[in-house]
Amino acid sequence: MGRLFDMDSPVMRLLNRVGDLLILNIMMIICCIPIITVGAAYTAMHYVILKIIRGEEGYLIKGFFKSFVRNFKQATLTWLLMLLVIAIFIGDAFIFGYSGVVFPKPLVITVIAVAVFMLLVSMYIFPLLARFDNTIKNTIKNAVLLSIANLPKTLLMALFYVLPFVIGYFSTYSYIFIFMFGISLPAYGAAWLYSGIFKKFEPEVEIASDLDFSLNIESGKEEINGESE
């Protein structure tokens, strides 16, 4: 029985992981309340979760706010850009549904397809911001390329993120679980998938900081402190 509660036992590791995800979920909810900080909070969460997946975790709260502050400007600008795109698609949905005009089916299908594709791309944007030092333009470009090149994993990641909404739709009793783990748990599942993808583009040499290297997938190059590898 004593071994069951050893810090290195599978049970204690599982409980620690559950506790970490609970804390991250609550921190995400709190940090997302101003709305404008959603991007920075989401980036910080992925920074910590990727560390956890790779067994590099340190102080969870300290790591979260380290990334939150460091990536605040880029993540916020990216989030505002995404909000603009979301607003456009919501506007399109209202026009299609309530304008009284019958639009050609190919047009409606095209708009829906573009919206779905952009949602798939968006799943990579904040993890990329958390892991690589890059411009917003290159981050989005890399997200597009990764989402296409790893389509099966991308679709599985989408399933992780959609699952809480599906569960919540069918069961109101699940809201407490969603409140506790509805953001961090899907992100944790997604990180298991994109961690291996990112590894392919990360430098093999040890680097001083998490963001001392950038990524240009299109050219197949990574840069460390401004030098091509």
C-alpha positions in Angstrom: 0.0 0.0 0.0 2.9 2.3 0.8 4.3 2.0 -2.7 0.9 3.0 -4.2 1.3 6.5 -2.7 5.0 6.9 -3.6 5.6 10.1 -5.6 6.9 8.0 -8.5 4.1 5.5 -8.5 1.7 5.4 -11.5 -1.2 6.5 -9.3 0.6 9.5 -7.9 1.9 10.5 -11.4 -1.7 10.3 -12.7 -3.0 12.4 -9.8 -0.3 15.0 -10.3 -1.1 15.2 -14.0 -4.8 15.6 -13.2 -4.0 18.3 -10.7 -1.8 20.1 -13.3 -4.5 20.0 -15.9 -7.1 21.3 -13.4 -4.9 24.2 -12.4 -4.2 25.0 -16.1 -7.8 24.9 -16.9 -8.8 27.3 -14.1 -5.9 29.7 -15.0 -7.1 29.6 -18.6 -10.6 30.6 -17.7 -9.4 33.4 -15.4 -6.9 34.8 -17.9 -9.5 34.6 -20.8 -12.1 36.7 -18.9 -10.8 40.0 -20.5 -11.3 38.3 -23.9 -8.3 40.3 -25.4 -5.9 38.1 -23.4 -7.2 34.8 -24.8 -4.4 34.4 -27.3 -1.6 35.0 -24.7 -3.3 32.6 -22.3 -3.8 29.9 -24.9 -0.1 30.2 -25.9 1.0 30.0 -22.3 -1.1 26.9 -21.7 0.4 25.2 -24.7 3.9 26.2 -23.5 3.4 24.5 -20.2 1.6 21.4 -21.6 4.4 20.8 -24.2 6.8 20.9 -21.3 4.7 18.4 -19.4 4.4 16.0 -22.4 8.2 16.1 -22.8 8.9 15.6 -19.1 10.5 19.1 -18.8 8.0 20.6 -16.5 9.1 22.9 -13.7 7.0 25.4 -11.8 3.6 25.3 -13.6 2.3 28.7 -12.7 5.7 30.4 -13.1 6.1 28.8 -16.6 2.6 29.8 -17.6 3.1 33.5 -16.8 6.6 33.4 -18.2 5.2 32.5 -21.6 2.1 34.7 -21.1 4.3 37.8 -20.7 6.9 36.9 -23.3 4.4 36.1 -26.1 1.7 38.6 -25.1 2.2 41.0 -28.0 2.4 38.5 -30.8 -0.3 36.2 -29.3 -2.7 39.1 -28.8 -2.2 40.5 -32.3 -2.7 37.0 -33.7 -5.9 36.6 -31.6 -7.3 39.9 -32.7 -6.7 38.9 -36.3 -8.5 35.6 -35.6 -11.4 37.4 -34.0 -11.7 39.5 -37.2 -11.8 36.4 -39.3 -14.3 34.7 -36.9 -16.5 37.8 -37.1 -16.5 37.7 -40.9 -17.6 34.0 -41.0 -20.3 34.7 -38.4 -21.5 37.5 -40.5 -21.6 35.2 -43.5 -23.6 32.7 -41.5 -26.2 35.3 -40.6 -26.4 36.5 -44.2 -26.9 32.9 -45.5 -29.5 32.1 -42.8 -31.5 35.3 -42.4 -31.1 37.5 -45.4 -33.9 35.8 -47.3 -31.7 35.4 -50.4 -31.1 32.0 -51.8 -27.4 31.7 -52.4 -25.8 29.1 -54.8 -24.9 25.9 -52.9 -21.4 25.9 -54.3 -20.8 29.3 -52.7 -22.2 28.1 -49.3 -20.2 24.9 -49.4 -17.0 26.8 -50.3 -17.4 29.3 -47.4 -18.1 26.4 -45.0 -15.0 24.5 -46.3 -12.8 27.5 -45.9 -14.1 28.1 -42.3 -13.4 24.5 -41.4 -9.9 24.6 -42.9 -9.1 27.8 -41.0 -10.3 26.2 -37.8 -7.9 23.3 -38.4 -5.0 25.7 -39.1 -5.8 27.7 -36.0 -5.1 24.6 -33.8 -1.4 24.9 -34.7 -1.0 28.7 -34.4 -0.7 29.1 -30.6 1.4 26.0 -30.0 3.8 27.3 -32.7 3.9 30.7 -31.0 4.7 28.9 -27.7 7.5 26.9 -29.2 9.1 28.9 -32.0 10.3 32.5 -32.2 8.8 33.8 -35.5 6.8 36.5 -37.2 3.0 36.3 -37.2 3.0 35.8 -40.9 5.5 32.9 -40.8 3.7 31.4 -37.9 0.4 31.3 -39.8 2.2 30.0 -42.9 3.8 27.2 -40.9 0.4 26.4 -39.3 -1.1 26.0 -42.8 1.7 23.7 -44.0 1.7 21.6 -40.8 -2.1 21.2 -40.9 -2.0 19.9 -44.5 1.1 17.8 -44.2 -0.2 16.0 -41.0 -3.9 15.8 -41.9 -4.8 12.6 -40.0 -3.3 14.0 -36.8 -4.9 17.4 -37.5 -8.3 15.8 -37.7 -7.7 13.8 -34.5 -6.7 17.0 -32.8 -9.9 18.6 -34.0 -11.8 15.7 -32.5 -10.2 16.3 -29.1 -11.2 20.0 -29.2 -14.8 19.2 -30.3 -15.4 16.5 -27.8 -16.2 18.7 -24.8 -18.9 20.6 -26.9 -20.4 17.3 -27.9 -20.4 16.0 -24.3 -21.9 19.2 -23.1 -24.6 19.2 -25.7 -25.8 15.7 -24.6 -25.4 16.0 -20.9 -25.7 19.1 -18.7 -24.2 17.1 -15.8 -20.9 17.2 -17.6 -20.6 21.0 -17.3 -18.6 20.7 -14.0 -16.1 18.3 -15.8 -15.9 20.7 -18.7 -15.2 23.6 -16.3 -12.4 21.6 -14.7 -10.8 20.1 -17.8 -12.7 21.2 -20.9 -9.8 23.4 -22.2 -6.6 21.8 -20.8 -7.5 18.2 -21.4 -8.1 18.5 -25.2 -5.0 20.6 -25.5 -3.1 17.9 -23.6 -4.3 15.3 -26.1 -3.4 17.6 -29.0 0.1 18.2 -27.6 0.8 14.4 -27.7 0.3 14.7 -31.4 2.0 17.9 -32.4 5.0 17.3 -30.1 6.4 14.7 -32.4 5.6 17.0 -35.4 7.5 19.9 -33.9 10.5 17.6 -33.0 11.2 17.1 -36.7 11.9 20.8 -37.0 13.7 21.5 -33.8 17.5 21.8 -33.7 19.4 18.8 -32.3 21.9 21.1 -30.4 21.1 22.3 -26.9 19.9 25.9 -26.9 19.8 28.4 -24.1 16.2 29.4 -24.3 12.9 28.0 -25.6 12.6 30.7 -28.2 16.2 31.0 -29.5 15.2 29.3 -32.8 12.7 30.1 -35.5 11.1 27.9 -38.1 10.6 28.2 -41.8 8.9 25.0 -43.0 8.6 26.2 -46.6 12.4 26.5 -46.9 13.0 23.5 -44.7 15.3 25.5 -42.5 15.5 26.4 -38.9 17.5 29.3 -37.5 19.3 29.4 -34.2 20.3 32.9 -33.0 19.9 34.1 -36.6 22.1 31.4 -38.2 20.7 28.9 -40.6 21.1 25.3 -39.8 
